[in-house]
Amino acid sequence: RENFIHLCNPHLEKMKEDILYHFALGTGTHDFPALFGDVKFVCVGGSPSRMKAFIAYIAEELGLGSPGSDYPNICAGTDRYAMYKVGPVLSVSHGMGIPSISIMLHELIKLLYHAKCSDITIIRIGTSGGIGLEPGSVVITRQSVDATFKPQLEQVVLGKTVIRSTNLDEQLAKELMQCSKEIGQFNTVIGNTMCTLDFYEGQGRLDGAICLYDEEEKLQYLKNAYDSGVRNIEMESSVFAAMCNLSGVKAAVVCVTLLNRLEGDQITSPHDILVEYQQRPQKLVGYFIKKSLGKV
């Protein structure tokens, strides 16, 4: 069962029914193998509307849907997360920050397990702040690091601090990089991604409601991050990497940078430019999926 989802929880085997509360799905009310058994690729991102746009995009790319088709939200019974499916691709929103994506991943991993899925690839697509990169650059994460640049997730479980690895699949990162070279439309790099607990102070911004450091201290911190290999900052990659590692799932993080944090804190690009930037990760991952399915 090497290529199947591995659950690090012996207690689940004793449960007669598993209710995925935040998805409004359950093994007693839904046939998971019938609904999700053919899934091979799962793409997750913060925004429900972005993940709906992604499923429409991938349906067209794979020739599995007609233009203008509507894709129903599988999690319509809840307003926490949104989920869409077409063919072997599942698209799920995860909200913002480590707590939100963690809850989603617990239930997503169980869903894939109950559906008896195998050979799964999970990719987070999203936006980020870049360090030393032109806005619009795409970063494929080598490893997620914390705010002290260590490749780890520190979590308190039963009052004790647990340290988990945040490395991501090296071969998958290389495959995605090759796909970007074949597309040839935007700058893409492989680098470390810093995952923070906060958008403002945690990322060294000067424009939050509270800021007790100066610009020189901020710039020194970001330069130290760059020197350690960090190329972008976001708020989900560490727990994403840690949970996929523990579940034996091949995973990657692909984020576009909306600004260079060495040059400012606020996103000032026009709306149409930002929309185009946000489409870059989905173009890259869409191409990867097509290539994996032999459709390129």
N, C-alpha and C positions, 0 to 999 in steps of 0.2 A: 504493500500500500504506500510505497514511497512517494508517488505522485498525487496522492489524495490529501485532503486537508487533515492536518493533525490537530486534535483538540487537547489542550493541556488542562483538562478538567475531568477527572474520573466521576464526579458527581452527576454529570449529565446523563450517563448511562442508566442511572436509577430513576430518572424522571419519566413518567408516563407521557407527558406532553411538555413541549418546550414552547413557551409563548415569547415571541420576539416583540415585546411591547411597543417599542419605539418605531417599529415597522408596521404595526397592526397586522402581523402575520403569526401563524402558529402551526405546529406540526399536527395538531388535532383538527384544524380547520382548513388546512391547505396541503395539497399534494406537492411537496417540494421537489422531488425528482422530476415530476411531470412539468412543473413550472420553470425550473432552473437547471435541470440536469445536463443540458447541452451547453451551459455557459463555459467559456474558455478565457474570456477577457473581461475584467472588471475595471472600469474607470471611475474614480471618485474625485469630487471637487466640492468646493464650499457652497456654491450657489445652486439652488434648485433650477432656476431658469437656465443657467449655463449648462447644467447636466442634461436638461431637456433638449437644448440646442445641440449638444454633442451627439445625443442619440439620433436626432434627425440627420445630422451631418454624416454619421457613420452608416446609417441606413442607406443613404444615397450613395456613399462611397462603395459600399458592398453590393449595391444593386438589390437591396432587400425591401425597398419601400418606394412608393411613388411620391413625387414632389407634392408638398402640402399635406401629406399624411399626418394624422394626429397620433401621438403615442401616449397612451393612458398612464397615469401615475399609479404604479402597483401599490404604493403606500398611501393611497388616497384616504384611508381610514385614520390617518394621523397627520398633524401639521409639523412634525419634528423633522422628518427627512422625506426626500422624494426619490423614487426609483423607477427607472425605465429600462426596457429590454427590447432588443431586436436581434434575431439570430443568436449567435454565440456571445453577444456583447451585452453586459449589464452596466448601467450608468446610475450612480448613486450620489446624492448630495451628502455632505458631512458637516455643514455648518462651519463655525469659526473657532479655532483654538483646540488645544489638546483634549480637554474634557469632552467636547462635542464629537470629535472624530473618534475618540476612544469608545464611547458608547455605541456609535454606529458600527465600528469595526467588530466589537464583540458580537453583535447580532448578525452582521454580514458574514463573518467567518463561520458562525453556527449555521446560517442559512446554506452556505456552500457545502458544509459538512453533511447536513441533513439531505441535501439534494444529491449527494454522492458525486459531486463534481471532482474532476481530476485534471492535472496539468494546467492549473489556473495561473494566470498572470494578472496581478493587480497593479494599476498605475494611478498615482495621484497626479492630476493635472490642475494647475492653478496659477496664481499670480504671486509676485514677491517683490521685495526691494533688492536691487542689485548693489554690489560693492565693486567698483572699478570696472563696470561694464556699461556699454551704451544701453539706454532704455530700448526695450524690444528684444534684447538678447534672451535666449532660452538656456536655462541651466538644468542639466541632468545631474541629479545628486549622486555623488560618490558615497558619502556617508553624512548622516545628519549629526550635527554637534549641538551641544547646549550653549548657554550664554557665556560659558567659560572655555568654549572651544573643545570640549571633551566629547568623543563619540559615544555618548551614553544617554540613557533615559533614567533619571532618578525618580523613583516612585515609592510612596509610603504604603505598605500593605500590612495590615494588623499591627500598626504602630511601629513597624520596622522599615528602614530604608532598603529598598531593593534596587540594584543597578542592572540595567538591561542593555544589550548591545544594539546599536542603531546603524550597523552596516547594511548596505543594500546590495542587490545582486550585481556583481561586477560585469558578468557577461551580458546581462540584459542592458546595462548602461552602454556598453560598447555597441550593441546591436542598434540601440536607439540613436547613438551618435552617427553610426553609418547611415541610418535612414535619413538623418538631417543633411548629411553630405549629399545624398542622392537627390533630396528635394532641392537643396541649394538656394533657399529663399531667405534665410535669416541666420544670423550668427548664433551658434550653439556651442556651449562648453560643458565639460564634465568638471564639477567642483563640489566642495563641501557646502552644505546648506545649514545655516544656523537656525535652530528652532527655539523661539522664545515664548514666554508665558504672557506676553503683553505686546501691544502694538506701539505704545509710546515710550515710557521709560525703559522697558525691557529691550527695546531696539535702539536706544540712545537718541530718540528724537528730542528736539528742542521746542516742539509746538504742542505739547500736551497740556492738560490743566495743571499738572505738577511737574516741575523740572528743577532739580537742585544741583545741577552740574553745568559747566560752561561749554562753549563751542569747541574750545581746544581739547577738553577732556573727551568730548564726544568723538571728534575726528581721530584722536589717538586710539580710542577703543575700536573704531571701525577699521583703521589701518592695521591694528593688531589682528583683527579678525581676518582681513585680507591676507596678511603675511602667514597666517595659520592655514590658509587654503580655502577660506570661506568666500563664496562668490555671490551668495544671495541669502536673504533672511525671510522666513515665514513662520507659521505658528502651529504646524501639524506634523511635520515630517518625522520627528523623533519617535512618537508613539506609533505612528504608521509603520516605520521600519521595525521597531521592537516587536510589535504584535504579529507582523507578517513573518519575521524570523522565527518566533516561537510556534507559529502555525505551519511552518514549512512551505510558505507561499513565496513564489518568485515575485519580487516587487521593485518598483521604480518610482521616482518622483521627478516630474517634468514641469518646471515653472518658468513662466516668462517674467522678466524684470520690467517693472513699470517706471522705474527711475534709478539713477545712480545716487546712492545715499551719501557718497563723498561730496556731492554737489548740492544737496538739499534734502529736506524732509517731506515736502508736500508734493503730491502728484499734480503736475501742471499741464501735461499733454492734453490736447483737445480730445473730446469724447470719441470722435471717429477714429483717431489714432489709437486710443486705448482699446477700442473694440477690435481693431485689427491685431493689436498685440495679443489680446486674450485668445484670439483664434489660433495663434501659433502652436501652443502645446497640443491642441486638438488636431491640427494638421499633421504634426509629427507623429502623434500616437495613432491617428487614423491610418497614416501611411504604414506604420509598423504593423498594425493589425492586418491590413490588406496584404502586405508582404508575407506575414506569417501564414496567411490563408492561401497563399499562392495566387493572389489576384492582382499583383503588380506586373 
